[in-house]
Amino acid sequence: MAEIFRHVALQKYKAPVDDVTAKRIKEVHDDLGAQAPTVRAISHGPDLGVRPNGYDYGLVADFDDAEGWKAYSAHPAHDVVRSVMKDIVESAVVCQFTVTVPDVDESGRGA
């Protein structure tokens, strides 16, 4: 078993976003996940609205350690995300914690 560093961010928007803005939000988060080399896994998306009063957008990103997250946070693609989100987000919350995951072999299967 191995431990990974998990970063969870939730954002509340100032107002609902239109389809063009929603598409841009998705694109910049996808790009960040693809460009930042320390990201092990990333998932993100708008709230589905199943439970009332949720945040508007959520992101979960996994790293080998806190240093990997720091590199991700400093990556230029993260500046693009910040630029897009700065006028949209009213508030945000973040939580970071470790998660135990099974060891994997070269094939990607559990060892």
Secondary structure, 3 states (H helix, E strand, C coil): CEEEEEEEEEEEECCCCCHHHHHHHHHHHHHHHHHCCCCCEEEEEECCCCCCCCCCEEEEEEECCHHHHHHHHHCHHHHHHHHHHCCCEEEEEEEEEEEEECCECCCCCEC
